[in-house]
Amino acid sequence: MKVKKILTVTFLSLATLASASCGKTIQSFEKDKTQLYVGVYNGGYGMSWLEEAERGFEELYHEVDVVLMQKKDEYETSKLKDTIDELGIDLYYAPISYLQMIEEDFALDITDAVTQAIDLNGVKDSSIESRMMSDFKNYFNMGTESAPAYYAVPLGGGFWGLNYDYDLFEEESLFISESDGSGDNITWTSGLVGQPAKSVGRDGVAGTYDDGCPTTYEDFYALMLRMAQKSITPFIWANKQNGYHSYFMQSLMADYEGKSVIDEAYAMEGAEVTLFDTSKSTYEEAMASNDRKEVLTDKTGYYISQMKGKAAALKLMRDVLDNGWYDTRSDLGTTTFMQAQSFYVESKKYAKTNPAYNRIAFLIDGGHWYNEIKAYDRSYTATNYPEYAANGRRFSIMPFPKFDTSENEKSTIMISSANFGAFVRKNADQKDLAKKFLQYTLTTENIKTTAVQSGMSMFYNYELSDEQYADMPYFYRISSEIMSSDKVDKVSGLAKTTFYQNNTEYTERYNLLWLGTHVLSDGMQVGVSSIISDMQARNLDAYAYMKASERKYTASYWAGQYQLSK
């Protein structure tokens, strides 16, 4: 049986192992074989999917020894631009700043591997490009439709949304059977046999992932009140990684605005958008008004911070804060994402033994959280929660409720890890082998295996079999259902229009306008990293926060932060 080869050693220890003659910080293993060095970003999706591909590839090519090199921050584009040739790795699977990578010129042109049909020692498939989701194809293709050019390809990710404890909702009858949307006339249900059937949810179709979920903000608010009556804590989040709740709010913003509006707004190429009307005196009036409009270009992109979707996200979080609908450990700057995940999963146990804590319904985190905490692990579940089925406890993803002033009817969600991709080093020692291994990992069958083992929703067109679905934890199945549903719009968060070509470090457009907007008493504007902390510190409601955003995000601020077209 072959011994698994995964390196997790430091740069220093790697250097001591390197051959002085080759000058690279890597070492060989099986001397009679050709080594292919593969760098893997050790993030939230584990390694089993790539280890499986390694085994399969070496069975096809007996003369090849695939060596997986596992790290994290060192494989980010901003670090690699100075170290990539020194490390000597051939192929990377990691988050990438695509435009910056091309600007730094350290990625190989892999157009042939992406556009040609796959034929690897008898393993055949259509081209990677032909199966790529359109949003990602448009982003990663640096050429034209007739003359494509690829320097990287996408992999997969999850969603920023309302992660919730499905079992808790069933046990405490938190699902909706009937409602008029006002929040006042709701029939609650568990949805179990003998109880009222769950509503069809926002997509209007029975038997899908959103059955029984609130469709209006008024019903969502009523759900929060019902949880409080039952001593259930609605939310928990990681305050140390405050970007998590920022991305959550940005996903809610995308849902409010709708995919076409949010995509056109962040492109900054002349789309007209309707803004939160700060000339009105109240939040309700400002949201109801359609009088304030602006045309967005790379010179006026700061108006994105005034879109109504941002105000709606602020309103939801302000209600959570004002009503105490969150676990107090979310206030601690020391609470990491792993701790928040653990507190969330273990709240079922501690709610029974410790009166200081309640069961927690929602976790603010990306779709990768489930793989990180391994809440689905069958041995863990069998030991701690034997009453659950073999696939473990059920967690799910709830669509955002629709605000009454939103014109978007279709559930929309922002993809997490949209910039997770793969590329070959321009000066790789094993260019051809690296391209072959890349093709192998992205055959249809290996894409399916990756989806099943990691929980990633891959950015390609594929269908899982009933057997594969049956072998997946409930959360993974829901993620796959959302990704493949034509009732849900997915926003990738990637763009390469003029603004982003001038500011290549911004691989994900949503990082631009979601810092805090702290304004001191002397009028100075100070950027802080956490919107929630900022709201709490200054006790701002959604209307006041939007006014503060307007004071901060101005033409002069924008021009001082970013490189704009002449």
FIDRENNU-943249 format. One line per field, with one value per residue (C-alpha): residue in three letters; residue number from 1; x, y, z. Coordinates in steps of 0.2 Angstrom, whole numbers, plus 2048, in hexadecimal, padded with zeros to 3 digits. Example, Ala and Ser with C-alpha at 12.3 -4.5 7.8 and 13.67 -1.06 7.14 Angstrom:
BEGIN
resn	(ALA; SER)
resi	(1; 2)
u	(83E; 844)
v	(7EA; 7FB)
w	(827; 824)
This chain:
BEGIN
resn	(MET; LYS; VAL; LYS; LYS; ILE; LEU; THR; VAL; THR; PHE; LEU; SER; LEU; ALA; THR; LEU; ALA; SER; ALA; SER; CYS; GLY; LYS; THR; ILE; GLN; SER; PHE; GLU; LYS; ASP; LYS; THR; GLN; LEU; TYR; VAL; GLY; VAL; TYR; ASN; GLY; GLY; TYR; GLY; MET; SER; TRP; LEU; GLU; GLU; ALA; GLU; ARG; GLY; PHE; GLU; GLU; LEU; TYR; HIS; GLU; VAL; ASP; VAL; VAL; LEU; MET; GLN; LYS; LYS; ASP; GLU; TYR; GLU; THR; SER; LYS; LEU; LYS; ASP; THR; ILE; ASP; GLU; LEU; GLY; ILE; ASP; LEU; TYR; TYR; ALA; PRO; ILE; SER; TYR; LEU; GLN; MET; ILE; GLU; GLU; ASP; PHE; ALA; LEU; ASP; ILE; THR; ASP; ALA; VAL; THR; GLN; ALA; ILE; ASP; LEU; ASN; GLY; VAL; LYS; ASP; SER; SER; ILE; GLU; SER; ARG; MET; MET; SER; ASP; PHE; LYS; ASN; TYR; PHE; ASN; MET; GLY; THR; GLU; SER; ALA; PRO; ALA; TYR; TYR; ALA; VAL; PRO; LEU; GLY; GLY; GLY; PHE; TRP; GLY; LEU; ASN; TYR; ASP; TYR; ASP; LEU; PHE; GLU; GLU; GLU; SER; LEU; PHE; ILE; SER; GLU; SER; ASP; GLY; SER; GLY; ASP; ASN; ILE; THR; TRP; THR; SER; GLY; LEU; VAL; GLY; GLN; PRO; ALA; LYS; SER; VAL; GLY; ARG; ASP; GLY; VAL; ALA; GLY; THR; TYR; ASP; ASP; GLY; CYS; PRO; THR; THR; TYR; GLU; ASP; PHE; TYR; ALA; LEU; MET; LEU; ARG; MET; ALA; GLN; LYS; SER; ILE; THR; PRO; PHE; ILE; TRP; ALA; ASN; LYS; GLN; ASN; GLY; TYR; HIS; SER; TYR; PHE; MET; GLN; SER; LEU; MET; ALA; ASP; TYR; GLU; GLY; LYS; SER; VAL; ILE; ASP; GLU; ALA; TYR; ALA; MET; GLU; GLY; ALA; GLU; VAL; THR; LEU; PHE; ASP; THR; SER; LYS; SER; THR; TYR; GLU; GLU; ALA; MET; ALA; SER; ASN; ASP; ARG; LYS; GLU; VAL; LEU; THR; ASP; LYS; THR; GLY; TYR; TYR; ILE; SER; GLN; MET; LYS; GLY; LYS; ALA; ALA; ALA; LEU; LYS; LEU; MET; ARG; ASP; VAL; LEU; ASP; ASN; GLY; TRP; TYR; ASP; THR; ARG; SER; ASP; LEU; GLY; THR; THR; THR; PHE; MET; GLN; ALA; GLN; SER; PHE; TYR; VAL; GLU; SER; LYS; LYS; TYR; ALA; LYS; THR; ASN; PRO; ALA; TYR; ASN; ARG; ILE; ALA; PHE; LEU; ILE; ASP; GLY; GLY; HIS; TRP; TYR; ASN; GLU; ILE; LYS; ALA; TYR; ASP; ARG; SER; TYR; THR; ALA; THR; ASN; TYR; PRO; GLU; TYR; ALA; ALA; ASN; GLY; ARG; ARG; PHE; SER; ILE; MET; PRO; PHE; PRO; LYS; PHE; ASP; THR; SER; GLU; ASN; GLU; LYS; SER; THR; ILE; MET; ILE; SER; SER; ALA; ASN; PHE; GLY; ALA; PHE; VAL; ARG; LYS; ASN; ALA; ASP; GLN; LYS; ASP; LEU; ALA; LYS; LYS; PHE; LEU; GLN; TYR; THR; LEU; THR; THR; GLU; ASN; ILE; LYS; THR; THR; ALA; VAL; GLN; SER; GLY; MET; SER; MET; PHE; TYR; ASN; TYR; GLU; LEU; SER; ASP; GLU; GLN; TYR; ALA; ASP; MET; PRO; TYR; PHE; TYR; ARG; ILE; SER; SER; GLU; ILE; MET; SER; SER; ASP; LYS; VAL; ASP; LYS; VAL; SER; GLY; LEU; ALA; LYS; THR; THR; PHE; TYR; GLN; ASN; ASN; THR; GLU; TYR; THR; GLU; ARG; TYR; ASN; LEU; LEU; TRP; LEU; GLY; THR; HIS; VAL; LEU; SER; ASP; GLY; MET; GLN; VAL; GLY; VAL; SER; SER; ILE; ILE; SER; ASP; MET; GLN; ALA; ARG; ASN; LEU; ASP; ALA; TYR; ALA; TYR; MET; LYS; ALA; SER; GLU; ARG; LYS; TYR; THR; ALA; SER; TYR; TRP; ALA; GLY; GLN; TYR; GLN; LEU; SER; LYS)
resi	(1; 2; 3; 4; 5; 6; 7; 8; 9; 10; 11; 12; 13; 14; 15; 16; 17; 18; 19; 20; 21; 22; 23; 24; 25; 26; 27; 28; 29; 30; 31; 32; 33; 34; 35; 36; 37; 38; 39; 40; 41; 42; 43; 44; 45; 46; 47; 48; 49; 50; 51; 52; 53; 54; 55; 56; 57; 58; 59; 60; 61; 62; 63; 64; 65; 66; 67; 68; 69; 70; 71; 72; 73; 74; 75; 76; 77; 78; 79; 80; 81; 82; 83; 84; 85; 86; 87; 88; 89; 90; 91; 92; 93; 94; 95; 96; 97; 98; 99; 100; 101; 102; 103; 104; 105; 106; 107; 108; 109; 110; 111; 112; 113; 114; 115; 116; 117; 118; 119; 120; 121; 122; 123; 124; 125; 126; 127; 128; 129; 130; 131; 132; 133; 134; 135; 136; 137; 138; 139; 140; 141; 142; 143; 144; 145; 146; 147; 148; 149; 150; 151; 152; 153; 154; 155; 156; 157; 158; 159; 160; 161; 162; 163; 164; 165; 166; 167; 168; 169; 170; 171; 172; 173; 174; 175; 176; 177; 178; 179; 180; 181; 182; 183; 184; 185; 186; 187; 188; 189; 190; 191; 192; 193; 194; 195; 196; 197; 198; 199; 200; 201; 202; 203; 204; 205; 206; 207; 208; 209; 210; 211; 212; 213; 214; 215; 216; 217; 218; 219; 220; 221; 222; 223; 224; 225; 226; 227; 228; 229; 230; 231; 232; 233; 234; 235; 236; 237; 238; 239; 240; 241; 242; 243; 244; 245; 246; 247; 248; 249; 250; 251; 252; 253; 254; 255; 256; 257; 258; 259; 260; 261; 262; 263; 264; 265; 266; 267; 268; 269; 270; 271; 272; 273; 274; 275; 276; 277; 278; 279; 280; 281; 282; 283; 284; 285; 286; 287; 288; 289; 290; 291; 292; 293; 294; 295; 296; 297; 298; 299; 300; 301; 302; 303; 304; 305; 306; 307; 308; 309; 310; 311; 312; 313; 314; 315; 316; 317; 318; 319; 320; 321; 322; 323; 324; 325; 326; 327; 328; 329; 330; 331; 332; 333; 334; 335; 336; 337; 338; 339; 340; 341; 342; 343; 344; 345; 346; 347; 348; 349; 350; 351; 352; 353; 354; 355; 356; 357; 358; 359; 360; 361; 362; 363; 364; 365; 366; 367; 368; 369; 370; 371; 372; 373; 374; 375; 376; 377; 378; 379; 380; 381; 382; 383; 384; 385; 386; 387; 388; 389; 390; 391; 392; 393; 394; 395; 396; 397; 398; 399; 400; 401; 402; 403; 404; 405; 406; 407; 408; 409; 410; 411; 412; 413; 414; 415; 416; 417; 418; 419; 420; 421; 422; 423; 424; 425; 426; 427; 428; 429; 430; 431; 432; 433; 434; 435; 436; 437; 438; 439; 440; 441; 442; 443; 444; 445; 446; 447; 448; 449; 450; 451; 452; 453; 454; 455; 456; 457; 458; 459; 460; 461; 462; 463; 464; 465; 466; 467; 468; 469; 470; 471; 472; 473; 474; 475; 476; 477; 478; 479; 480; 481; 482; 483; 484; 485; 486; 487; 488; 489; 490; 491; 492; 493; 494; 495; 496; 497; 498; 499; 500; 501; 502; 503; 504; 505; 506; 507; 508; 509; 510; 511; 512; 513; 514; 515; 516; 517; 518; 519; 520; 521; 522; 523; 524; 525; 526; 527; 528; 529; 530; 531; 532; 533; 534; 535; 536; 537; 538; 539; 540; 541; 542; 543; 544; 545; 546; 547; 548; 549; 550; 551; 552; 553; 554; 555; 556; 557; 558; 559; 560; 561; 562; 563; 564; 565; 566)
u	(800; 807; 80C; 803; 80F; 809; 815; 811; 822; 828; 832; 841; 840; 83C; 84C; 857; 850; 853; 860; 86D; 86F; 85D; 85B; 848; 841; 83A; 840; 83D; 836; 835; 846; 841; 832; 82E; 828; 819; 818; 807; 804; 7F3; 7EC; 7E7; 7D6; 7C5; 7C2; 7CE; 7DA; 7D1; 7CB; 7DC; 7E4; 7D7; 7DD; 7EF; 7EC; 7E2; 7EF; 7FD; 7F4; 7F3; 805; 80F; 81F; 818; 81A; 80D; 813; 806; 80D; 801; 801; 7F5; 7FA; 80A; 800; 7F6; 7FA; 802; 80F; 812; 817; 827; 82A; 823; 832; 83C; 82F; 830; 81E; 817; 804; 7F9; 7E8; 7E5; 7DB; 7E2; 7E2; 7E0; 7E3; 7F2; 7F9; 7F9; 800; 80E; 811; 814; 806; 807; 7FC; 7F1; 7E5; 7E8; 7E5; 7D5; 7CD; 7D2; 7C9; 7D1; 7D9; 7E5; 7EA; 7D9; 7D0; 7C5; 7BA; 7B4; 7BF; 7C0; 7B9; 7AA; 7A4; 7A8; 79A; 798; 79C; 7AD; 7B0; 7AE; 7B9; 7C8; 7C8; 7D4; 7D2; 7C2; 7B5; 7BD; 7CF; 7CF; 7DD; 7DE; 7EC; 7E1; 7D1; 7C4; 7C1; 7B2; 7AB; 79C; 790; 78F; 77E; 773; 77A; 76D; 76A; 75D; 75B; 757; 74A; 742; 743; 73C; 72F; 738; 733; 724; 715; 70A; 70C; 706; 717; 713; 71B; 70B; 702; 70D; 70A; 71A; 71E; 72C; 727; 727; 71A; 70A; 70E; 709; 714; 722; 71F; 727; 733; 73A; 73C; 72A; 72E; 72A; 738; 747; 754; 749; 739; 732; 73E; 738; 736; 733; 73E; 72E; 72D; 740; 73E; 72F; 73B; 747; 73A; 734; 746; 748; 738; 73F; 750; 759; 767; 765; 777; 78A; 799; 7AC; 7B0; 7C3; 7C0; 7B4; 7B4; 7A9; 79A; 79F; 79D; 78D; 786; 78D; 784; 774; 777; 778; 768; 75F; 766; 765; 773; 772; 771; 780; 78A; 788; 78B; 79C; 7A1; 7A1; 79E; 78F; 781; 774; 76F; 762; 76A; 764; 75D; 765; 75B; 74C; 74A; 748; 74F; 73E; 73C; 74D; 74B; 73A; 740; 746; 74B; 75E; 767; 779; 783; 792; 7A3; 7B4; 7B4; 7A3; 7A4; 7A3; 790; 78F; 791; 780; 776; 766; 76C; 77A; 76D; 762; 771; 775; 763; 763; 773; 76D; 75D; 768; 772; 764; 75A; 769; 766; 778; 784; 78E; 79E; 79B; 7A0; 7B1; 7BF; 7C8; 7BA; 7C2; 7B8; 7BC; 7B6; 7A6; 7A3; 7A7; 79B; 78E; 78F; 791; 783; 777; 781; 785; 773; 76E; 77C; 780; 773; 77E; 77C; 76E; 76D; 773; 769; 774; 786; 78D; 79B; 79F; 79A; 7AB; 7A7; 7A0; 7AF; 7BA; 7B0; 7AD; 79C; 796; 7A3; 79A; 7A5; 7A3; 790; 78F; 798; 790; 77F; 779; 767; 76C; 76E; 77E; 782; 782; 779; 770; 775; 76E; 76F; 75F; 75C; 75C; 74A; 744; 742; 732; 73C; 746; 742; 74C; 740; 74D; 758; 76A; 779; 78C; 798; 7A6; 7B8; 7B3; 7C6; 7CB; 7D4; 7E2; 7F1; 802; 812; 819; 82A; 824; 830; 822; 817; 80F; 80C; 805; 7F8; 7F3; 7F1; 7E6; 7DC; 7DA; 7D4; 7C7; 7BF; 7AD; 7AF; 7BD; 7B2; 7A4; 7B0; 7B6; 7A5; 7A0; 7B0; 7B3; 7A2; 7A8; 79B; 7A6; 7A5; 7A1; 792; 78F; 782; 784; 77D; 770; 77E; 78A; 77C; 778; 78B; 78B; 787; 777; 780; 78A; 77A; 771; 780; 780; 76D; 76F; 77E; 774; 763; 75C; 752; 761; 76D; 77F; 78B; 79D; 7A5; 7B2; 7B4; 7C2; 7BB; 7C5; 7C5; 7CC; 7D9; 7DF; 7DE; 7E4; 7E5; 7D2; 7CF; 7BE; 7B4; 7AA; 7B9; 7B8; 7AA; 7A7; 7B3; 7AB; 7A8; 7AD; 7AC; 7B4; 7AC; 7B9; 7B3; 7C2; 7BD; 7C5; 7C3; 7C0; 7BF; 7AF; 79E; 796; 7A2; 7A1; 78E; 78F; 79D; 793; 781; 77D; 76D; 76C; 767; 775; 782; 77D; 77F; 791; 795; 790; 79C; 7AA; 7A8; 7AA; 7B2; 7C2; 7C3; 7C0; 7CE; 7DA; 7D8; 7D8; 7DF; 7D2; 7D2; 7D7)
v	(800; 811; 81D; 82E; 83C; 84D; 85A; 867; 86C; 87E; 888; 886; 873; 872; 87B; 870; 861; 869; 865; 873; 870; 873; 881; 87D; 87A; 869; 857; 848; 838; 829; 82B; 820; 82A; 83C; 847; 853; 85F; 865; 874; 873; 881; 879; 882; 87C; 86E; 861; 856; 846; 84B; 84F; 83F; 835; 83E; 83B; 828; 827; 831; 827; 817; 81E; 824; 818; 822; 831; 835; 843; 84C; 857; 866; 86D; 87F; 88D; 8A0; 89D; 898; 8A8; 8B2; 8C1; 8B5; 8AA; 8B8; 8B9; 8A7; 89C; 897; 895; 888; 87E; 878; 873; 875; 87E; 87C; 88C; 89D; 8A8; 8BA; 8B6; 8C7; 8CA; 8B9; 8BD; 8CF; 8C6; 8BA; 8AA; 89F; 894; 895; 886; 889; 879; 86F; 878; 878; 867; 857; 84D; 83D; 836; 824; 81F; 82B; 836; 845; 855; 864; 86D; 87D; 875; 870; 880; 88B; 89B; 8A8; 89F; 89C; 8AF; 8B3; 8A7; 8A8; 8B7; 8B5; 8B5; 8A8; 8A3; 8A4; 8A0; 8A2; 89A; 89C; 894; 88B; 88C; 87E; 87F; 887; 889; 897; 8A6; 8A4; 89F; 88E; 887; 877; 86E; 861; 86F; 877; 866; 862; 873; 876; 885; 882; 88B; 882; 891; 8A4; 8B4; 8BB; 8C8; 8BF; 8BF; 8B0; 8A1; 88F; 887; 875; 867; 861; 84F; 842; 847; 859; 867; 867; 873; 882; 882; 88F; 89D; 893; 88E; 87C; 86E; 862; 86D; 874; 883; 87B; 882; 891; 8A3; 8AC; 8BE; 8C8; 8CA; 8B7; 8B5; 8C2; 8B8; 8A8; 8B1; 8B5; 8A3; 89E; 8AA; 8A3; 892; 897; 894; 8A0; 8A5; 8A9; 8A7; 8AD; 8AF; 8C1; 8BE; 8BA; 8C8; 8C6; 8B7; 8C2; 8CF; 8C2; 8BC; 8CE; 8D0; 8C0; 8C7; 8D7; 8CC; 8C4; 8D4; 8DC; 8CC; 8C5; 8D0; 8E0; 8DB; 8D5; 8E5; 8F0; 8E8; 8E8; 8FB; 8FD; 909; 900; 90B; 906; 90B; 911; 912; 924; 92D; 93D; 934; 935; 922; 912; 90C; 91B; 91A; 908; 90B; 919; 917; 929; 928; 920; 920; 919; 90E; 910; 90C; 91E; 91E; 90C; 912; 914; 901; 904; 90D; 8FF; 8FA; 8E8; 8EE; 8F7; 8E7; 8DD; 8EA; 8EA; 8D7; 8D8; 8E7; 8DD; 8CF; 8DA; 8E4; 8D5; 8CB; 8BD; 8B7; 8AD; 8B9; 8B0; 8B9; 8C9; 8C2; 8C8; 8B7; 8AC; 8A4; 89C; 88A; 88F; 896; 886; 87C; 886; 885; 872; 86E; 879; 86A; 862; 871; 878; 868; 869; 87C; 889; 896; 890; 88D; 883; 88E; 88E; 897; 898; 8A7; 89F; 899; 888; 881; 881; 870; 868; 872; 86D; 85B; 85C; 84E; 841; 831; 82B; 83B; 83B; 829; 82D; 83D; 83D; 82B; 830; 837; 82D; 826; 836; 841; 850; 85A; 86C; 876; 887; 892; 89F; 8B1; 8B8; 8C5; 8D7; 8DF; 8ED; 8E1; 8DF; 8CF; 8BF; 8B2; 8AB; 8B0; 8AB; 8B0; 8A2; 8A0; 89B; 8A1; 8A5; 893; 88D; 883; 889; 883; 88C; 894; 88E; 87C; 86E; 862; 86D; 85F; 854; 862; 866; 853; 852; 862; 85A; 84A; 853; 85C; 84D; 84C; 83C; 845; 854; 84A; 841; 852; 858; 849; 848; 85B; 863; 86F; 874; 873; 881; 875; 86D; 85B; 850; 845; 833; 82E; 823; 832; 83D; 82F; 82F; 841; 84A; 854; 865; 85F; 859; 86A; 873; 869; 86C; 87F; 87F; 875; 87E; 889; 891; 899; 8A6; 8A4; 8B4; 8AF; 8BF; 8C0; 8CE; 8D3; 8E4; 8F4; 8F7; 8E6; 8E6; 8F6; 8EF; 8DD; 8D9; 8D9; 8C7; 8C8; 8D8; 8D7; 8DC; 8EE; 8F6; 8EC; 8F3; 8FD; 90F; 916; 929; 931; 940; 94B; 946; 93A; 92B; 91A; 90A; 8FB; 8E9; 8E3; 8EA; 8E2; 8E9; 8FA; 8FA; 8F4; 900; 90F; 909; 90D; 906; 902; 914; 91C; 90F; 913; 926; 922; 918; 926; 932; 925; 91F; 92F; 933; 939; 929; 91E; 926; 926; 913; 90C; 90E; 915; 916; 927)
w	(800; 7FB; 809; 808; 804; 80A; 80F; 81D; 822; 823; 816; 821; 822; 810; 80C; 816; 80C; 7FB; 7EF; 7EE; 7DC; 7D7; 7E3; 7E7; 7F8; 7F4; 7F5; 7EB; 7F1; 7E5; 7DC; 7CE; 7C9; 7C3; 7D1; 7CE; 7DC; 7E0; 7EC; 7F5; 7FF; 810; 812; 816; 809; 80F; 806; 802; 7F1; 7EB; 7F3; 7EA; 7D9; 7DE; 7DF; 7CF; 7C5; 7CB; 7C6; 7B4; 7B4; 7BE; 7BA; 7C3; 7D6; 7DB; 7EB; 7F4; 7FC; 809; 810; 811; 811; 808; 7F9; 7F7; 7E7; 7F0; 7F9; 7EA; 7DE; 7E7; 7EC; 7DE; 7D5; 7E5; 7EB; 7DB; 7DC; 7CB; 7CE; 7DA; 7E1; 7EB; 7ED; 7DF; 7DA; 7C8; 7C0; 7CC; 7C7; 7B5; 7B8; 7C2; 7B4; 7BE; 7B7; 7A8; 799; 79B; 78D; 784; 794; 797; 786; 77F; 782; 790; 78B; 799; 796; 791; 79E; 792; 795; 78D; 78F; 7A0; 798; 790; 7A2; 7AB; 7B2; 7A7; 7B4; 7B8; 7A5; 7A2; 7B0; 7AD; 79A; 797; 784; 77A; 777; 766; 76C; 77F; 78B; 79C; 7A9; 7B7; 7BA; 7C8; 7D4; 7E0; 7F0; 7FB; 7FF; 80B; 812; 821; 827; 832; 83D; 833; 842; 84E; 842; 841; 854; 859; 84B; 844; 832; 82A; 823; 81F; 820; 818; 819; 826; 834; 83E; 837; 836; 838; 83F; 83C; 83D; 82C; 833; 82F; 838; 838; 82C; 81C; 81A; 80E; 7FD; 802; 7F7; 7E7; 7E7; 7E5; 7F1; 7F6; 7F4; 800; 805; 80B; 81B; 81B; 81D; 80D; 813; 820; 82B; 82C; 82F; 83E; 844; 844; 84F; 85B; 85C; 85F; 86D; 875; 874; 87B; 86B; 866; 854; 84F; 852; 848; 849; 84F; 84C; 83A; 837; 824; 827; 82C; 81F; 811; 818; 817; 806; 801; 808; 7FE; 7EE; 7F2; 7F5; 7E5; 7DA; 7CF; 7C0; 7CA; 7D5; 7C7; 7BD; 7CC; 7D0; 7BE; 7BF; 7AD; 7AC; 7B4; 7BD; 7CE; 7DB; 7EC; 7FE; 7FE; 80C; 808; 811; 823; 828; 823; 81D; 812; 80B; 806; 7FE; 7F4; 7E2; 7DF; 7E2; 7D4; 7CE; 7BF; 7C4; 7BC; 7C3; 7C8; 7D2; 7D8; 7EA; 7E8; 7E9; 7FC; 7FB; 7F3; 7FC; 7FE; 80A; 814; 815; 81B; 828; 82E; 831; 83B; 845; 849; 84F; 85A; 861; 866; 86C; 860; 860; 86B; 876; 871; 860; 869; 86E; 862; 866; 85F; 850; 842; 849; 85A; 853; 849; 859; 864; 857; 854; 867; 86C; 86B; 879; 884; 883; 88D; 89A; 89C; 89F; 899; 887; 87B; 86B; 85D; 84C; 840; 83C; 832; 828; 816; 80F; 813; 826; 826; 820; 82C; 83C; 835; 83D; 831; 836; 839; 847; 850; 84E; 853; 863; 868; 85F; 85C; 859; 848; 838; 831; 827; 837; 83C; 82F; 82C; 81D; 814; 815; 808; 80D; 810; 804; 80A; 804; 7FB; 7F1; 7DF; 7DE; 7DE; 7DC; 7EA; 7E8; 7F1; 7F1; 7EE; 7FA; 7F4; 7E3; 7E0; 7E4; 7D5; 7CD; 7C2; 7BC; 7C0; 7B1; 7B4; 7BA; 7B8; 7B3; 7A8; 79E; 7AD; 7B7; 7A9; 7A8; 7BB; 7BB; 7AD; 7B7; 7C7; 7BC; 7B2; 7B6; 7C1; 7CB; 7CD; 7D4; 7E0; 7E6; 7E9; 7F3; 7FD; 800; 800; 7F3; 7E6; 7D7; 7CA; 7BC; 7B4; 7BB; 7C3; 7D2; 7D3; 7E0; 7E8; 7E9; 7F1; 7FD; 802; 806; 816; 816; 815; 806; 7FD; 800; 7F9; 7EA; 7E8; 7E9; 7DD; 7D0; 7D2; 7C5; 7D3; 7DB; 7D4; 7D9; 7D9; 7D7; 7DE; 7D0; 7C3; 7B7; 7B0; 7AE; 7C1; 7C6; 7B8; 7BF; 7D1; 7CE; 7E1; 7E2; 7DD; 7E6; 7E2; 7F3; 7FD; 7F7; 801; 811; 81E; 82C; 82A; 83B; 83C; 84C; 855; 84C; 83B; 837; 82E; 833; 82B; 836; 831; 839; 835; 843; 850; 848; 849; 85B; 860; 85A; 85C; 84A; 842; 830; 82A; 834; 82E; 81C; 820; 827; 817; 80D; 816; 814; 803; 7F8; 7E7; 7F0; 7FB; 7EC; 7E1; 7F0; 7F2; 7E1; 7D0; 7C4; 7B1; 7AA)
